[in-house]
Each structure stands twice: as C-alpha cells, then as structure tokens.
Amino acid sequence: MSSSQRIPAKCLAILGTGSDVGKSVVVTALCRIFSDLQVRVAPFKAQNMSNNSFVTPEAGEMGRAQVAQAEAARVNLHVDMNPVLLKPCTDTGAQVVLHGKPIGNSQAADYFADTDYLFRQARASLARLHAEYDLVIMEGAGSCAEVNLFHRDFVNFRMAEAADAPVVLVADIDRGGVFAQLVGTLEVIPREYRERVRGFIINRFRGDAALFREGIEYLENRTGLPSLGLIPYYRHIEIDSEDGVPLDILIDPPAGPEPGKINIAVLRFPHISNFTDFAPLAREPSVILHYLSRPRPLEGFDAVFLPGSKNVRADLDWLRREGWDARLRAHIGRGGRLVGICGGYQMLGRVIRDPDGLEGEPGQTEGLGLLDVETTLHREKLLSRSAGFWEAGRERVEGYEIHMGVTDRIGGVPHVIRVTERSGKPVDETDGAGTPDGRIWGTYFHGIFDLPGFRRSLLGALDPGYRPDAGGETAVTEAEFRDRQYDLLAAHFRKYLDLPKLIEIIGVKSAERL
C-alpha cells in the first residue's frame, strides 16, 4: 500500500500476542486516560467476534467491548467503532453484521476466502473516525502473528498499516510464557510489520515487580523495544468482557445454594449471548448467582434464568439433551421462579419456527410450553434502545432489544412491559409475557436489571425479607457503576504505564497535562 493510500491521522494500534491477553481492557484504560487529558479519543476494532453486543442510539449493533471503550472515552457510540461484527451461531458459522446491520450468515471458510470488501468498509469507518476525533485507539483481534491468516487478516497489522499507526504489543504474563509470547510474535511476523512495533505492555502481573526487573531487561535487550508498562493483576475493577463469560466467573461451582441468600441460577447455554444482563444482580450483597452448564438439582434456588442465545433452537435441543427441562419443571413445581431473556423467553413458549433456516436447518422446535407464546424467526433483526414500565409494579424499566424473532401471545396471556419508547421515539406497545401468578415470565429487554428500582423490586418478590442496601454500588444505575469502573481502571493503568513514552510514540501533544 502506498503512503498516499494511507489515512493520515493520529492512531495507535494495540495488538495482542494471543487471545484474551487484555487488549480490550488496555484500550478501555487508554480511552479514559486520554479523555481525562482532554484529548478527543475514539476506539476502533475493524472486526470483532462476539455474541455480547449492544445497540447504538441509531439502532445499530456493535460489540460490547467497543461500547465500554466509547463510554470510557466519554463519546457517543457509533457502529464505525466496530464496523464488522461476527456473531457465532455454530462452531464454524457466524452471522455477519456490517455497520450495525446483519448481512447474512457465513461459514468460516467462505468468510475468509475474500475479506477485501470488508476491509474497505472498515477503512471507510476508520476514515470517518479520523475526521471527527484527535486520536483513534485501534484494537486488534486474537494473535497478530497467525502466519496462516496474514493474507486474510484485516484487523491487525493490515489495518495498522492502513492507518500508518504505531503498534504496541500486549502480552499476558499470568498465563505463562510471556518471553515466548513477545519474542515469538516478533520472530514470525514480516519485517515490515516488525518495524511498526514501538513497544510492549505486559499485562496481569502478580507478585513483586522488582523480581521481574531482569525479565524486563531481557525483553528490552532481546527485542530492542521499550517496556511501556508492567500492569499488575486487579480484582477491584469490573469491566464488561468482550466475547464470553469472564474467566473469573465460576461455572458449575461445587457449592450449592447458600442459606440466607437469594440464590439465582443462570443456565450457561453453549451459544449464550449478552450474559452481562446478570452482572447487576451478581453485585447485590444479598444475591448468590451461579452459572450452571451441567445438570444438577435446583433445590434451594429461588429463581432460574434462561439467558439470551445466538442459536435458540440448538440451545433448546441442548437443554433437553442434558435433562434440564425436567429439572426446570420440578423447580417450578416447588414454587420456584423461571425467567427468560430474549432467546430464553422464546424457549419458554410453545414453539420456535425458523422457516428460512436463519440459525440452522429450516424447521421448527417445540418449546418448553411454559408460556402461551409462539415465536417465528424473521430475516429482519429488531434493534432498539427501549424503555417503559413493568405492568405489575409500574417500575420504570430500560433496556435494548436485539432479536430476529417475533413472539405472539396466545389465548390472552398477559404482557409484562408497557413499552413507551423505542429508539428515541414514543410508542404505545407491549413486550414479553408472564403467568398470572408472576412466577414465570419472559422479555426481550436486555439490560432490564440495570435500573436499581426494578432490580430491587424483583429481589423483594424473590425474598420478602430482602432489604436493599441504602448505599454502595448497588444503589446506582448500571451506567453510573460502569463510569466509576473506568475511573478506577484509568488510575490503575496510569500508575504503571510509561505514559510520557506512549504519548511520544503516538505524537499526541498532551504531555503538558501529565
């Protein structure tokens, strides 16, 4: 690519030595740091693979990690920050979302056969961001040194080259092999890529940093690159995970429900999506939340949640195959509560029809039959930021909708939400369905537990003795909680980053504000 084809702008590329080394968190921290320095900064990831997504104000879909980064940067969300989103629906296939809208499903082999078109679209997004912001912090995907993918990978060095961006490598010392991660990455990438790398960050360090001084010296001497930071592992900060249930969440814990607590189980579907729905519940001091994948007795759980799914029919087959359906019916028979969110709501109904084969072979799958609703999947995806009132208690609820199914209530089954707003426009509509006693209900609203009023009303229904904590993190909205986490993250990184050196590498004239 000639220099005349490159996009002239300030840009920094954060690339990784592997998957889950902390690239997303590093970008999030840098977005808040530079925002604090009064630099107008925006995140960018050319292609993300995740079922954890969100809806922009313009009703486009983008990966949750770029949402967190934009929030940290204090800028409005826009799909240009994540122009290509892959949402896995099978082990080898995914729905392709371009500029916030689905354009179809693709098998991995077909997708990677020709990525030039998507690369051009991603470059157009990057150009628009460069025209609006002073600095764009670009995140790579997976390992930037997958030699078999160099000619098809447009997320890592190819995009950094298009932006003429300096590259900082991120390695994870907690998983071991940090020397091989960094040295090996630099050894296998082409020389022109190697010359673009300007430094490295070692993430998730545990222990006495003084004992690793020789390690830093070895890496700097061996690579000829400066260390830009040795970032200690943290447990006091909560940042939304990019593409799966976070590694520090315990799935199938050996301990069962805890007496004296509100015990909630979330079924961990193979194609689980938008698991962040349950983070506000997990932070409540009175709540014990367990993710369950292997069948176990549900005695002692006050409520079971069926989360979102990117392949509802396949996950419903899995649920039956594992014997969860019988356990769920026994749970209801004991007076327990059952809640479905989005795909989980569809599972609670009589049937899920997929006439066009949007999530697999065309056909239909019998639902659990616990709500009198029927769902048909359609090609057009509903994307909306929505708000309204919970009919039973009139509490305000807010959320976002991402679904391709239309669910019809049958035989007078009551709705659960009176919808008053979708995508910023007033409406008078309904959402969800529930049994008359309120023990089984479902909704399409992701994020419904974010507002403390409704969340605490729900917990009070699960346990009449529940007394909400008057203060603390659980008394604030989810948006307020996340903003505090970004401040904590920025403070943590600023303490251990060589920020003046990083600013020198980027060329942003903000050193006087340090």
Secondary structure, DSSP 4 states (H G I P E B T S, - for coil): --GGGS--S-EEEEEESSTTSSHHHHHHHHHHHHHHTT--EEEE-SEEE-S-EEE-TTS-EEEHHHHHHHHHHT----GGGS-EEEEESSSSEEEEEETTEEEEEEEHHHHHH--HHHHHHHHHHHHHHHHH-SEEEEE--S-TT-GGGTTT--SSHHHHHHTT--EEEEEESTTS-HHHHHHHHHHHS-HHHHTTEEEEEEEEE-S-GGGGHHHHHHHHHHH---EEEEEEP-SS-----SSSS-TTSPBS-SS---TTSEEEEEE--TTEE-GGGGHHHHTSTTEEEEEE-S----TT-SEEEE-EESSHHHHHHHHHHTTHHHHHHHHHHTT-EEEEETHHHHHTSSEEEETT-TTSSSEEEE---SSSEEEEEEEEEEEEEEEEEETTT--EEEEEEEEEEEEEE-TTPPPSEEEEEETTEEEEEEE-EE-TTSSEEEES-BTTT-SHHHHHHHHHHH-TT----SSSGGGS-HHHHHHHHHHHHHHHHHHHB-HHHHHHHHT-S-GGG-
